[in-house]
Amino acid sequence: FAELGTILTFPVAVWMGLNYQEAAAISVVGGADGPMVLFTSLILAKHLFVPITIIAYLYLSLTYAVYPFMIRFMIPRKLRGIKMDLKGMPQITSGEKMAFATITSVILSLLFPVAAPLVMSFFVGVIIKESGVKPFVEFMEGTVLYGATFFLGLLLGVLCEANTILNPKVWILLILGSFALLVSGFGGIIGGYVVYFLTKGKFHPAVGIAGVSCVPTTAKVAQKEVRLANKHAIILPYAMGANVSGVITTAIITAIYVTLLR
């Protein structure tokens, strides 16, 4: 449900004049996961890499500024104050997480070979984190993360020329990117309602918006809005689960787009 924007934006983008590859590249913004957007644009629409990347990283402001109001508008205060049962959550060991990451990575890489680097990089990070080997964890969380962020910003600064920003197509991309994120947020809450009714009120509908895989922003936004309605309500563990599931789902949709349209 939280990938609704990733799916619906594609036909809208084609209707607005983009070709299939360009439409897929901007549609992935609906998953709110930067690496997936970078990967798709580099493979399918390299000429739009800079504007799409800039637009993709604007999603942080949209999720912080718009999603809280979306939650308040779509979920009544009474439902926002629901307390979820944290005692029923299963306790997953690090070994089980590493096994899940390994098996899932292998299966997805075999199903979508073209996106194997994207899938592998995500799950290798999970395995290193869960391994508990402190030097590797600190290296990934510090040197690699901040180094990659620094060089990405430097690259965008070098490549972003005036004619890139003034290109009329950039405004179309900006509209489509915002549309994708709004529709994904809407779909996520609808999905939360579906599970809420299926569980007869035991599931918090606000968790659904955390399926938009802007980790951990959408999970924190959902928790904050719930706490404003009931300071004793905690949904963050479930929201983080939806966040990670959203990352995996976005990777799968990215792989489908790249496989079909490359």
N, C-alpha and C positions, 0 to 999 in steps of 0.2 A: 504493500500500500504506500509506503514512504518512497517508493521509486516511481510513483505515478508521473511526476514531472519529467523524469528521465525518459519515459515512454511517450507521453503525450506531446512533449515539445518537438519530437522528431517530425511528425506530419505538419505541425504548425510552421516549423522552420522551412520545410520544403515548400509549403504554401507561400511563404514570404520570400521565396526566390533562392534559397540556398540549395546546393546540390546535396546528394545523400551523405557524402563524407563530411561536409561542413555541418550539416544538420545533426549528424551523430555526435560530432565533436562538441557542439554547444549543448546538446541534450544531456550529456553526462554531467554537466554542472548541476543538474537536479539531484544528483547523489551527494553533492556537497563534500566531495572527497578530492582534494587537490591532485594527488598523484595519478588518480584515474583520469582526470581531465587532461593533465600534462601528457600522459601516455597516449590517449586517444587523439589529441590534436597533433602530436608529433607524427603519429602513424597515418592518420587520415586527412588532416588539413594543416600541413606544416606551415603554409603561408599565413595561417591565422593563429599560429602558436602564441605570439605575444599578446594580442588583444584578448584571446580566450583565456589565457592564463591570468591576466590582470583582472578580468571580469570574474573568473572563478574564485580568486582570493578576496573579492569584494563580498562573497557570501557571508563572511563572518559578521559584517555590519548588518546584513539583512537578517541573519538568524538572531542576533542580539536585539535588534531594533523592532522587528516585525513579529517574530514567532511568539513572544510573550502576549502580544495583543491577540494573536490568532488563537492561542490557548484560552484566553479569557473570553473571547467572543464565541468559541465553539463548545466550550465546556463550562456549564454552570458552576457557580461557586460551591454548591452542595456536592457535586461530583468531584470537584478539584480537591475537596477535603477528605476523600476516601483514604483510609489507612490500609495498606497492603500487608499481608502476612509474610514477614521476613523469615520466620522460623521454618517455613516450608521450603525455603530455597535449598537446593542440593549443594553440598560442599564438594567442590571439584579440586582435586590435587594438581600439583604442577606437572606430574607425570601424565595425568589424563589430558591436560591441556596440550602438552607437547605431542602426545600421540594423536590427538585430534588435529593439531596443526600439520603434522607430517602426512597423515592420511588424506586430509582435505586438499593439501597442496599438491600431492601426487595426482589425485583424481582430477582436479581442475586443470592441472598442467597437461594431462593426457587428453582431456576433453577440448581444451583450447590452447594448443601449443603456442600460438602466436602471442598469447598473453602470459605465457609462463614466467617471464622475468618479473612482471607485475605481481603475480600471485606469490611467487617464491620470495620476493623481497618482503612482502607483508608477513608471511608466516615464519620466515627466518627471524624477523624481529621478535615475533611472539616467542619462538623457541629460545632465543638468547635471553629474553627477559625472564622466562620461567626457569631457565637453567640455574640462575642464581650465581653464575660466575661473575663476580663483581667487576673485574677489569674490563670484560667484554660489555657488560651492561653500561658501565660508565662511559666507555668509548662510544657506544651507539647513541646513548642519551645525550652526550655532550659533544664530542668532536664531530661525529657524523651528522647529527641533527643540525647543529648550529652551522657547521661548515656547508652543508647542502643548502640551508636557508640563505646563507650569505651569498653563495655563488649563484643561486637562482635569482636573487634580487639584483646582483651585479649584472648577470646575463640579460635580464629584462630591461635594466637601465641602459645597457649598451645597444640593445636591439630596438628599443622603443623610440622611433623617429616621429617627427611631427606629423608626417603624412599618414602614419599608422593610426594616430588618435583622430585625425580629421577625416579619415575614410568613412563614408556614410554607412558602410557595412558594419562598422563598430557599434553604431547605435542600434542596429538590428540585433546584433549579438548581445548587447546590454539588455535590451527588452526581453529577448528570449531567455537569457540566463536568469533574470529576475522572475520571469514567468515560471521557469522550471523549478526554482526553489520554492515559490509560493504554492505551486500545485503539489509538490512533494510534501510540504508541510501539511497542507489540507488533507492529502491522502493518508499521511501518517496518523493524523487524529481520527480519521474515519476508520482506519484499521484498528486503532485503539478501542474505538466504540464497538467494533465487531467482536473483538476478544472480550470486552467488558460484558456484552450480552451473552456470548457463548459460555462464559464462566459464571453467569448469573450474578454479576456485580462484584466479583472477587479481583478483577483486574482493573488497574487504573487507566482510563483512556488517554491520559496525558503522556503515558509511556510511548504511545504510538509515534509522536513527533520525534522522539529520539532515534527512530529508525532512519531518519535523514542523517547520514553518517558523517556529520561534522563533529568528530571526536575531540574532546568531550563536551563541546559547546551545547549541542541540543539537549544532551542529558542534564547538564547543569541548569539550562533554561527551564526545562520541565520540572526539575526538583525545586527550583526557586519559586515558580508559580504555584506549585502545590503547597509549599511551606507558607506562602502568603495566605492561603485559604485555611490551612491547618498546620500549626507549627510542630505538631507531633507526627505528621505524615511523612514517611520516607519512601521514595520510589527510586532513588538513585541506583541501587544495585540492578534493578530490572531495566532501568533506562540505559545503563552502560551495556547491558547485554544486548539491548536493541541496537545501540550504537555500533557495536562490533559486528552484529549480524548485518547491519546496513552496509558496513565496509565490504563484507564478503559478497553481499548481493550486488553492490555497485561494481565490484570487480568482475562478477559473472556477466552483468549486462554490458560492461565495457568490452569484455572478451567476445561476446556475441556480436556487438557492433563491428569490432575490428575484424573478426573472422569473416563476417558476411560482406563487408564493404571495402576491405583492403584492396 
